């Protein structure tokens, strides 16, 4: 069977080595004669798995000791509301930077819970030479007091990524669902990082929260117990039964990442993959990118065919070539190739080869 390269934005492909190991262990995990899905989450064997998972994640991200690592329910959208409920209290205000679909969705959720008067927004995307470019505001000129600033450094739908750090006078909260573990970051620059698992961590249904301990002293709003960060810390992310199989796979992904050299090593590969694909888009008049060069996402490469009438032909031909899930998000159209850590360089080479041949045949 020919190789199939899955460019889905999420749930995304997992490392082949991890999937093969999970397949081998599906009916007999850890020599127990049963699946990891079928044992108590409070058994010593599973507790050992969770402890190793946290140790490995702390190692690959260099997470300081004054940060808690939580494995929680709800994915990224669950954290939209959890952030507000945990930190805003009855009278707190928050600032949201909007650079695309997901940061905008976070604003909508925040306003449902806190009201319009408690949430301020700044749209940080402008057109530069006809392309979307991020223009970060001078936050030092804002005289309001905020509990936190929220932003999404990588927008999967729009293919926009923010690489430079924010110079914020308030605690910074980042939705890193689609670029966590893809490049080196300084965790100490953030007060909280959260990420849905289904892109660079594991299967959907799990979210990772990395929270600085002083944030837990902020006043909270009434909320469900399973989304309460303080309770999650107190109970080791097990106030109720967690998504155990997703946690197991996340642990295997962290171990796999360590085995290939960690985030520094995978970042080099991610840079090479993105460079190869963007070079193809820029060299051929057949394709175009709507994102300014300095804000082109490494994880989610969005592009368009100049002749949009060929979109369906392109997608069908790509599928026949073993290149699947390249259709852009319904809200923006075009194409999108997600190049998360698990996508091998060979997959991008195959895609670029296909794109060049398709352009030649249909010019």
FISENU-878576 format. One line per 8 residues: number of its first residue (from 1); their letters; for each residue x, y, z of C-alpha. Coordinates in steps of 0.001 Angstrom, whole numbers, plus 500000, padded with zeros to 6 digits. Example, Ala and Ser with C-alpha at 12.3 -4.5 7.8 and 13.67 -1.06 7.14 Angstrom:
// residues 2
1> AS> 512300 495500 507800  513670 498940 507140
END
This chain:
// residues 363
1> XXXXXXXX> 500000 500000 500000  501259 503488 499089  501956 505963 501858  499045 508198 502839  499982 511643 504117  497283 513211 506263  497365 517029 506306  494294 517387 508531
9> XXXXXXXX> 494293 520410 510845  492854 518395 513719  492317 515771 514838  495662 515395 513170  498036 512564 512411  500049 511091 515275  503642 509858 514989  503697 506495 513252
17> XXXXXXXX> 505963 505024 515925  503475 506004 518631  500532 504515 516751  502412 501284 516137  503317 501007 519822  499712 501699 520833  498577 498998 518418  500950 496470 519951
25> XXXXXXXX> 499831 497376 523464  496111 497724 522812  495135 494438 524444  498104 494038 526764  499548 497218 528248  502530 497105 530589  502351 493307 530747  499038 493506 532621
33> XXXXXXXX> 497049 491461 530132  494545 494264 529672  494264 497550 527816  495326 500836 529384  491717 501902 528723  490440 499216 531064  492401 499861 534233  491724 502230 537103
41> XXXXXXXX> 493045 505731 536637  494057 505553 540300  496056 502347 539970  499761 502584 540690  500523 501644 537082  498473 504484 535613  499717 506970 538204  503259 506084 537147
49> XXXXXXXX> 502285 506814 533533  500909 510251 534446  503971 511144 536467  506259 510184 533596  504118 512159 531161  504490 515300 533258  508225 514720 533725  508733 514361 529979
57> XXXXXXXX> 506615 517406 529128  508459 519515 531676  511745 518365 530155  510914 519066 526500  509381 522481 527283  511783 523390 530123  508831 524265 532368  509903 526095 535555
65> XXXXXXXX> 509135 524596 538950  506621 527316 539853  504267 526161 537091  501645 523432 537443  500984 521009 534571  497367 519901 534269  495767 517292 532019  492162 518387 531629
73> XXXXXXXX> 488901 517802 529812  487292 519946 527172  489880 520695 524516  490710 524276 523599  487128 525544 523661  486736 524232 527190  489647 526436 528225  488018 529522 526656
81> XXXXXXXX> 485490 529470 529483  487809 527993 532135  490220 530928 531798  487426 533447 532418  485887 531517 535279  489186 530887 537026  490687 534365 536809  488207 537143 536125
89> XXXXXXXX> 486106 537205 539278  483029 539436 539528  484713 542713 538571  487840 541796 536607  488646 542998 533107  490606 541198 530412  492175 542171 527085  491913 539878 524076
97> XXXXXXXX> 494075 540238 520970  492287 538992 517844  494279 537646 514910  491887 535058 513479  489026 532645 513960  490065 530974 517217  491039 534125 519086  487716 535585 517970
105> XXXXXXXX> 485873 532520 519288  487640 532941 522631  486297 536505 522795  482749 535323 522119  482965 532802 524950  484486 535322 527344  481723 537833 526674  479055 535208 527354
113> XXXXXXXX> 480466 534697 530827  481812 538130 531783  479791 540537 529668  480887 543072 527072  481997 545634 529639  484587 543269 531124  486239 542219 527851  488233 544585 525625
121> XXXXXXXX> 489556 543531 522223  492176 544710 519754  492237 543404 516184  495931 542950 515419  495724 541850 511763  496029 544409 508979  496528 544206 505242  500114 544793 504178
129> XXXXXXXX> 500741 544726 500407  497436 542918 500097  498293 540211 502609  497307 539572 506225  500014 540766 508598  500119 540984 512378  500745 544424 513870  501218 544141 517617
137> XXXXXXXX> 499975 547117 519643  502094 549153 522018  500595 547763 525199  502515 550232 527365  500251 552996 526067  497097 551391 527491  496205 552849 530866  493640 550236 531902
145> XXXXXXXX> 494309 547481 534419  493660 543939 533225  493702 540626 535052  495232 539055 531950  495894 539420 528245  494768 536535 526017  495961 535719 522512  496394 532846 520074
153> XXXXXXXX> 499936 532747 518633  498954 530376 515817  495642 530559 513983  494932 527257 512257  492107 528528 510031  493873 531622 508746  497449 530302 508615  498775 533161 510749
161> XXXXXXXX> 501509 532754 513373  503000 535266 515811  506653 534524 516511  507731 537524 518571  506992 537653 522319  504450 540100 523725  505740 542900 525912  502731 542909 528231
169> XXXXXXXX> 502377 544618 531612  499675 542063 532478  499788 538257 532773  499840 536662 529312  497584 533706 528526  498221 531881 525250  496098 529390 523333  498857 527226 521848
177> XXXXXXXX> 496593 524427 520661  498156 524318 517213  501803 525208 517786  502714 523842 521216  505864 521686 521062  506579 522853 517497  509285 525367 518452  511241 526516 521460
185> XXXXXXXX> 509464 529012 523711  510297 530619 527041  507496 529369 529283  508325 532018 531894  507007 534687 529495  503504 533295 530001  501229 533101 533011  499187 530311 531469
193> XXXXXXXX> 499493 528201 528333  496723 525899 527218  496416 523567 524270  493877 521157 522881  495703 517883 522369  494553 516961 518887  497358 518543 516883  500835 518084 518410
201> XXXXXXXX> 500041 516128 521573  497574 513295 521029  493923 512564 520279  491040 514954 520849  489254 515216 524202  492275 516195 526277  493753 519613 526958  497060 520577 528539
209> XXXXXXXX> 497189 523547 530922  500483 525008 532152  499727 527584 534834  501985 529701 537038  501148 529174 540687  500466 532851 541516  497597 532901 538997  495656 530519 541205
217> XXXXXXXX> 495270 533287 543803  493115 535406 541463  489374 535610 542267  487203 533202 540307  483620 532936 539115  481257 530053 539918  482004 527149 537590  481962 523392 537178
225> XXXXXXXX> 484399 521580 539445  486153 519700 536635  487257 522993 535035  488515 524510 538296  492304 524855 538049  492803 524907 541821  490847 521666 542198  492771 520127 539300
233> XXXXXXXX> 496057 520982 541011  494848 519641 544347  493671 516345 542855  496459 515763 540352  494132 516329 537369  491927 513505 538678  489028 515175 540438  486956 512855 538256
241> XXXXXXXX> 487893 510153 535751  490193 511698 533127  490372 510683 529431  492851 507912 530184  493566 506665 526671  494235 510199 525444  496582 510716 528416  498383 507468 527578
249> XXXXXXXX> 498882 508530 523948  500053 511990 525018  502623 510326 527267  503849 508271 524309  504090 511383 522121  506183 513177 524753  508465 510136 524962  508736 510000 521160
257> XXXXXXXX> 509599 513687 521036  512388 513147 523554  513706 510247 521496  514145 512358 518355  515976 515163 520143  513200 517215 521713  511631 520478 520616  514888 521975 519318
265> XXXXXXXX> 515328 519078 516901  511732 519024 515704  511764 522806 515223  514558 522469 512654  512485 519924 510744  509377 522119 510958  511292 525079 509557  512523 522945 506661
273> XXXXXXXX> 509030 521584 505919  507394 525012 505909  510190 526573 503844  509865 523869 501206  506110 524324 500818  506081 528130 500871  508906 528167 498321  506739 526109 495982
281> XXXXXXXX> 503763 528438 496470  505879 531551 495823  507756 530192 492805  504675 529177 490825  502164 531705 489499  499588 528914 489805  499338 529318 493628  499152 532249 496003
289> XXXXXXXX> 499397 532886 499744  497281 535484 501538  499598 535786 504556  502547 538145 504901  505896 536331 504940  506730 537292 508535  503452 535803 509827  503208 532640 507769
297> XXXXXXXX> 502386 529736 510037  504770 526793 510093  502007 524519 511296  499112 525474 509001  500071 526543 505493  497087 528167 503802  497163 528842 500074  494880 529309 497101
305> XXXXXXXX> 494821 528251 493483  494739 531363 491274  492088 529600 489189  489616 528613 491901  487581 526599 489400  490294 523954 489704  489919 523578 493495  487835 520398 493389
313> XXXXXXXX> 490042 518906 490673  493132 519636 492776  491650 518014 495885  490522 514889 494041  493880 514474 492290  495703 515000 495594  493574 512333 497247  494387 509911 494435
321> XXXXXXXX> 498067 510673 495083  497712 509802 498780  497649 513437 499973  494491 513883 502032  492665 516579 504049  494008 519550 502072  490723 521445 501798  490802 524824 503537
329> XXXXXXXX> 488451 525669 506372  484897 526312 505208  485059 529929 506416  488019 530897 504209  488158 528308 501400  491266 527505 499420  493741 524911 500637  495430 524182 503932
337> XXXXXXXX> 498301 521817 504630  498882 521221 508332  502499 520329 509028  502435 519311 512679  505353 517484 514288  504108 514070 513177  504127 515026 509477  507405 513674 508086
345> XXXXXXXX> 509516 515696 505681  508752 513033 503078  505079 514013 503196  505864 517632 502342  508249 516553 499569  505430 514437 498118  502979 517341 498350  505343 519800 496685
353> XXXXXXXX> 506075 517315 493905  502352 516871 493330  501706 520628 493337  504410 521290 490769  503140 518521 488493  499512 519630 488876  500436 523204 487980  502361 522021 484920
361> XXX> 499439 519929 483664  496779 522581 484283  498624 525816 483445
END
